[in-house]
Amino acid sequence: MNEINLKITDREGKLHNILVPTDMSMNLMEVIRSYEVVNEGEIGTCGGMAMCASCQCYIKSNHPPAHYSPQLS
């Protein structure tokens, strides 16, 4: 089983380091709910479709997106 390490900072500023299996086909909202990073009902009113903005996720990464091309920069 492959896993990915996520570092999630909640709205109170607390850092949560969680190890998430990649074979469960969960979106980020489902991961946050499953690992109880936030209280029930605080996020995901749209069901994880990125339409309600209740999750307010900001992605920080040193990796370029998979579709990144230096020639287009």
PEWO-V768013 format. One line per field, one symbol per residue. psi: psi as a letter, one per 40 degrees, with the letter a starting at -180 (. if undefined). burial: # if it has 9 or more other ideal C-beta (glycine too) atoms within 8 Angstrom, else .. A space follows every 50 residues. Layout:
psi=???
burial=???
This chain:
psi=hiiihhhhhaeeehhhhihhieeefiidddddddefdiihedifeeefef deeddghhhhiehiidehhdde.
burial=.....#.#.#.....#.#.#.......######.#.##....##.#.#.. ...##..................
